Amino acid sequence: MVPRSKRRLLRRGGTVVAALLLALTSAGCGSSEQPAPAAEQSAPTSVPVTKPYDKLRPTKVSIPKIGADSSLLAVAVNTKGEIAVPPAENPMQAAWYRLSPVPGETGPAIVLGHVDGGGEPGIFNRLHELAAGDEILVERSDGKRLRFVVDHSLQVPKEEFPTEAVYGNTDKPQLRLITCGGVFDRAEHSYEDNVIVYANLA
C-alpha cells in the first residue's frame, strides 16, 4: 500500500502539486494476468476519467522509439485520493493528470499509462527502454505539437517513490512519464516498482 504520508497535496506558489503515488503505484498498473473473477475484485474506486475538459490540455502522446501512440484522457483523483487511471481493460490508453501543468507550461506535466492489462501489453509496456536523447511528442488542444527529449529514467521500488523529484516545481517545462515495473506481486495484485521517465521541452 502507498504510505499515507505521500498522499498529501502540496501547495507551492499557488500551484497545486499532487504529491501522491499514482493509482498506478497501487492497483492501477494492470497486471500480467487475466483479471480476477468478479467475486474476488474490490469495488471500483475511480471517478469517471472521460468527463469533458474544455480548458487547454494535451490531447495526444507519441513515443517513436517504443511505438507508443495514444490519445490522452484528462484525469484527476479518485475517491481514495489517488490519481485516477484509465481502466485496465483498455491498457493502451494513456492519461494526463490535469492538476499538473499542461505540457509546455513551466513545471512537471504528468502523463501515466499502464504497463499491461488483462494479459495484454499496455501503452507504456516498453517505457523502461527509453534513454537520454529519446524523443517524446505531445499534441495539445490549441494545435501545438511539442517535442520533449528524455533526460534520464529510473526504476524504483514504490515505497521509495521520489515524490519531490517527480512533482516538485521546476523553472522550465518538463514532462514525467510514469508506469509500473519490476516483479508482479500476486498477493497485492500490483507491481513492486515504478518506471519514471524525466524529459525536457526541446
C-alpha positions as CSV (number, residue, x, y, z in Angstrom):
1,M,0.0,0.0,0.0
2,V,1.0,3.6,-0.5
3,P,2.1,5.4,2.7
4,R,-0.4,8.0,3.7
5,S,2.3,10.5,4.2
6,K,2.8,10.5,0.4
7,R,-0.9,11.1,-0.3
8,R,-0.9,14.7,0.5
9,L,-1.3,17.8,-1.6
10,L,1.4,20.4,-1.6
11,R,0.8,24.0,-2.4
12,R,3.7,25.8,-3.9
13,G,3.4,29.4,-5.1
14,G,-0.3,28.9,-5.7
15,T,0.3,25.8,-7.8
16,V,-1.2,22.6,-6.5
17,V,1.3,19.8,-6.9
18,A,-0.1,16.3,-6.3
19,A,2.4,14.6,-4.1
20,L,0.7,11.3,-4.5
21,L,1.9,7.9,-5.6
22,L,-0.3,7.3,-8.7
23,A,-3.1,4.9,-8.6
24,L,-0.6,3.1,-10.9
25,T,1.6,2.6,-7.8
26,S,-1.1,0.7,-6.1
27,A,-3.6,-1.2,-8.2
28,G,-3.8,0.7,-11.4
29,C,-0.9,-0.6,-13.3
30,G,-2.6,-3.5,-14.8
31,S,-1.2,-7.0,-14.4
32,S,0.4,-9.7,-16.4
33,E,-2.6,-12.0,-15.5
34,Q,-6.2,-12.0,-16.7
35,P,-8.5,-10.1,-14.3
36,A,-9.5,-11.9,-11.2
37,P,-13.1,-13.3,-11.1
38,A,-15.6,-10.6,-10.2
39,A,-16.2,-12.1,-6.7
40,E,-12.5,-11.5,-5.9
41,Q,-12.2,-8.0,-7.2
42,S,-12.7,-5.0,-4.9
43,A,-15.3,-2.4,-5.7
44,P,-14.1,0.2,-8.2
45,T,-12.9,3.5,-6.7
46,S,-12.1,5.6,-9.7
47,V,-14.1,8.6,-10.6
48,P,-15.1,8.8,-14.3
49,V,-12.0,9.7,-16.3
50,T,-13.7,10.7,-19.6
51,K,-15.5,13.8,-18.2
52,P,-15.2,16.6,-20.7
53,Y,-12.4,19.0,-20.1
54,D,-12.7,22.2,-22.2
55,K,-9.6,24.0,-21.0
56,L,-6.1,23.9,-22.6
57,R,-4.9,20.3,-22.4
58,P,-2.7,17.8,-24.1
59,T,-4.6,15.6,-26.5
60,K,-2.0,13.0,-27.7
61,V,1.3,11.5,-26.8
62,S,3.7,9.7,-29.2
63,I,7.0,8.0,-28.4
64,P,8.6,6.8,-31.7
65,K,11.3,4.7,-30.2
66,I,8.9,2.3,-28.4
67,G,6.0,2.6,-30.8
68,A,3.7,4.2,-28.2
69,D,0.9,6.3,-29.6
70,S,-2.2,7.3,-27.6
71,S,-4.8,10.0,-27.1
72,L,-4.7,11.5,-23.6
73,L,-7.6,11.4,-21.2
74,A,-7.6,14.2,-18.6
75,V,-7.8,12.6,-15.1
76,A,-8.0,13.9,-11.6
77,V,-8.2,11.9,-8.3
78,N,-10.5,9.0,-7.2
79,T,-12.4,8.6,-4.0
80,K,-9.3,7.4,-2.2
81,G,-7.3,10.5,-3.1
82,E,-5.2,8.7,-5.7
83,I,-4.8,9.7,-9.3
84,A,-7.4,8.0,-11.4
85,V,-6.3,6.0,-14.3
86,P,-7.9,4.5,-17.4
87,P,-9.5,1.1,-16.9
88,A,-7.0,-1.8,-17.1
89,E,-9.3,-3.3,-19.7
90,N,-8.1,-0.6,-22.0
91,P,-4.3,-0.8,-21.3
92,M,-3.3,1.1,-24.5
93,Q,-5.0,4.4,-23.2
94,A,-2.7,7.0,-21.6
95,A,-3.8,9.9,-19.4
96,W,-2.6,13.3,-18.3
97,Y,-3.0,14.3,-14.7
98,R,-4.9,17.6,-15.1
99,L,-3.8,19.0,-11.7
100,S,-0.3,19.1,-13.1
101,P,0.9,21.7,-15.6
102,V,-0.2,21.5,-19.2
103,P,2.8,20.2,-21.2
104,G,4.8,23.2,-22.4
105,E,4.0,25.3,-19.4
106,T,6.5,25.7,-16.6
107,G,6.6,22.7,-14.2
108,P,6.4,18.9,-14.4
109,A,3.5,17.7,-16.6
110,I,2.5,14.2,-15.5
111,V,1.5,11.5,-18.1
112,L,0.7,8.0,-17.0
113,G,-0.1,4.7,-18.6
114,H,-0.5,1.0,-17.9
115,V,2.4,-1.4,-18.4
116,D,-0.2,-4.1,-19.2
117,G,-3.8,-5.1,-18.5
118,G,-5.8,-8.2,-18.9
119,G,-2.8,-10.2,-20.2
120,E,-2.1,-7.6,-23.0
121,P,0.7,-5.1,-23.3
122,G,0.0,-1.6,-22.1
123,I,0.8,1.7,-23.8
124,F,3.9,2.1,-21.6
125,N,4.9,-1.6,-21.7
126,R,8.3,-0.6,-23.1
127,L,8.8,2.7,-21.3
128,H,11.8,1.2,-19.5
129,E,13.7,1.2,-22.8
130,L,13.8,5.0,-23.1
131,A,17.2,6.6,-22.6
132,A,18.7,10.1,-22.7
133,G,18.1,11.8,-26.0
134,D,15.0,9.9,-27.0
135,E,12.0,11.9,-28.3
136,I,8.5,12.3,-26.9
137,L,5.9,14.2,-28.9
138,V,2.9,15.8,-27.3
139,E,0.0,17.4,-29.1
140,R,-2.3,20.0,-27.4
141,S,-5.8,21.2,-27.9
142,D,-4.5,24.6,-29.2
143,G,-2.9,22.8,-32.1
144,K,0.6,23.0,-30.9
145,R,2.9,19.9,-31.2
146,L,5.6,19.9,-28.6
147,R,8.9,17.9,-28.7
148,F,10.4,16.7,-25.4
149,V,13.7,15.0,-25.1
150,V,14.4,12.4,-22.4
151,D,16.9,13.5,-19.8
152,H,17.0,10.2,-17.8
153,S,14.8,7.4,-16.5
154,L,14.8,5.2,-13.4
155,Q,13.1,2.3,-11.9
156,V,12.4,2.5,-8.1
157,P,10.6,0.4,-5.5
158,K,7.2,2.0,-4.9
159,E,8.0,2.6,-1.2
160,E,10.9,4.7,-2.4
161,F,9.0,6.8,-4.9
162,P,10.8,10.1,-5.4
163,T,7.8,12.3,-4.7
164,E,9.6,15.7,-4.7
165,A,11.7,14.9,-7.8
166,V,8.5,13.9,-9.7
167,Y,6.0,16.5,-8.5
168,G,8.2,19.4,-7.2
169,N,8.1,22.7,-9.1
170,T,10.7,23.3,-11.8
171,D,11.8,26.5,-13.5
172,K,11.2,25.2,-17.0
173,P,8.7,23.0,-18.9
174,Q,9.3,19.3,-18.2
175,L,7.5,16.0,-18.6
176,R,7.2,12.9,-16.4
177,L,6.0,9.6,-17.8
178,I,5.1,7.0,-15.2
179,T,4.1,3.4,-15.2
180,C,4.8,0.2,-13.2
181,G,7.7,-2.2,-13.5
182,G,9.6,-4.9,-11.7
183,V,8.1,-8.0,-10.2
184,F,4.3,-8.5,-10.1
185,D,3.2,-9.2,-6.6
186,R,0.3,-11.7,-7.0
187,A,-0.9,-11.2,-3.4
188,E,-1.1,-7.4,-3.7
189,H,-2.2,-7.5,-7.4
190,S,0.4,-4.9,-8.0
191,Y,3.9,-4.4,-9.4
192,E,6.6,-3.7,-6.9
193,D,8.3,-0.8,-8.8
194,N,7.7,2.3,-10.8
195,V,9.4,3.3,-14.0
196,I,9.7,7.1,-14.3
197,V,11.0,9.0,-17.3
198,Y,12.1,12.6,-17.0
199,A,12.1,14.8,-20.1
200,N,12.6,18.4,-21.0
201,L,11.0,20.6,-23.6
202,A,13.3,20.8,-26.6
